[in-house]
Amino acid sequence: MNAKERIVVGIDGSEYSPAPLRLAGRYAAALGAPLDVITCVGFSDFYLAAHLPPGNPEMTTRLEEVATRLVEQAIETAFGQDRPPRLSTTVKFGSPAKILVEESKDAQLLIVGRRGHGGFLNQVMGSVSSACAAHAFCPVLVVAQESGGK
C-alpha cells in the first residue's frame, strides 16, 4: 500500500470535529485505507505564543499536549471503542490551510469540517475549508456541522 491510499482528516478539536472524523472513518473502512487525523496549531491563533521567541520548547510542548488531548477527546466522541484499526494522529505547527493542502499531496481524500472554532456564523464555509477545497491536490469532502451525539 502506498501513501496515496490514505484518507486525511483535518480537525481542530472543536465540538464539530466528531462529524468529519466519523465520515472519514467510514470512508477509510470502505476503501481499506489508513486514516490520518491531523490537527494544526497555528501560532497566529495564540496571542501569547505569537510573541514568544522562536524555539521555545516548553510552550511548544504544552500547546502540543493540549492539541493532542483535544484530538483524543474528539476521536473518543466519534468512535468510542470502535476506533478504525489504522488510525494515526499528528499535531503540526503552522497554518492549518497550508498544512492540510500539503498533506493532500499524498492522500486519496481530504476531509475537513465546514467550520470549527473560528469564523462567523453566517459564513457558508470557514477559511481553512475554503482554502482546502480550492487548493488541495486530491478530492476534498467538506462536512456540514453537527454538534452533540452520534
SVG drawing of the C-alpha trace seen along z (x, -y; Angstrom):
<svg xmlns="http://www.w3.org/2000/svg" viewBox="-26 -39 41 42">
<polyline fill="none" stroke="black" stroke-width="0.4" points="0.0,0.0 1.4,-3.4 0.8,-6.7 -1.6,-7.9 -4.2,-5.5 -4.5,-7.2 -7.5,-9.3 -6.6,-12.6 -9.0,-14.3 -8.2,-17.7 -9.8,-18.6 -9.4,-21.4 -10.7,-19.7 -13.9,-21.8 -17.3,-20.4 -17.7,-19.9 -14.7,-17.6 -16.5,-14.3 -18.6,-14.7 -15.7,-14.8 -14.0,-12.1 -16.9,-9.7 -17.3,-10.2 -13.5,-9.8 -13.7,-6.6 -16.5,-5.2 -14.5,-6.1 -11.3,-4.6 -13.2,-1.4 -14.9,-1.2 -11.7,-1.7 -9.4,0.3 -7.3,-2.8 -5.3,-4.2 -6.8,-7.2 -4.5,-10.1 -6.0,-12.6 -4.2,-15.9 -4.6,-18.9 -2.7,-22.1 -1.6,-24.6 -1.2,-28.0 0.9,-30.3 -1.1,-33.3 -4.1,-31.7 -2.4,-32.2 -1.6,-35.8 0.9,-34.8 2.7,-32.2 3.0,-34.6 5.1,-36.8 7.4,-34.2 11.0,-33.8 11.3,-31.1 12.3,-27.7 10.5,-27.9 10.3,-24.2 8.3,-24.4 5.4,-26.4 5.5,-24.2 5.3,-21.1 2.4,-22.5 0.5,-23.5 1.1,-20.1 -0.2,-18.4 -3.4,-20.4 -3.9,-19.8 -3.3,-16.0 -5.8,-15.9 -8.5,-17.7 -7.9,-15.3 -8.1,-12.3 -11.4,-13.6 -12.8,-14.1 -11.7,-10.6 -13.4,-9.1 -16.6,-11.0 -16.6,-10.0 -15.7,-6.3 -15.8,-5.3 -14.3,-1.8 -14.7,-1.2 -11.6,-3.2 -10.6,-2.5 -7.7,0.1 -5.2,-2.0 -5.9,-5.4 -2.9,-7.7 -2.8,-11.2 -0.4,-14.1 -0.1,-17.5 1.6,-20.0 2.6,-23.6 1.7,-26.2 -1.1,-27.5 -3.9,-24.8 -4.8,-25.5 -1.2,-25.3 -0.5,-22.1 -3.7,-20.3 -3.1,-21.3 0.4,-20.0 -0.8,-16.8 -3.3,-16.3 -0.4,-15.8 -0.1,-12.1 -3.7,-11.4 -6.6,-10.0 -9.1,-12.1 -9.0,-15.1 -11.9,-15.6 -12.5,-18.8 -15.3,-20.3 -17.2,-23.2 -16.2,-25.4 -14.5,-24.9 -13.5,-27.3 -13.2,-30.4 -15.4,-32.2 -18.7,-34.0 -21.9,-32.0 -23.3,-33.5 -20.3,-32.2 -21.1,-29.2 -17.5,-27.8 -14.6,-28.8 -11.2,-29.9 -9.5,-26.6 -12.2,-24.5 -12.4,-27.1 -8.6,-27.0 -8.5,-23.2 -11.4,-23.0 -9.7,-25.5 -6.1,-24.3 -5.9,-20.6 -4.1,-18.1 -6.8,-15.4 -10.6,-15.4 -11.9,-17.3 -15.0,-16.5 -16.4,-19.3 -18.6,-18.1 -21.6,-20.1 -21.6,-20.9 -23.3,-18.8 -22.9,-19.1 -23.7,-16.7 -24.0,-12.9 -23.6,-10.5"/>
</svg>
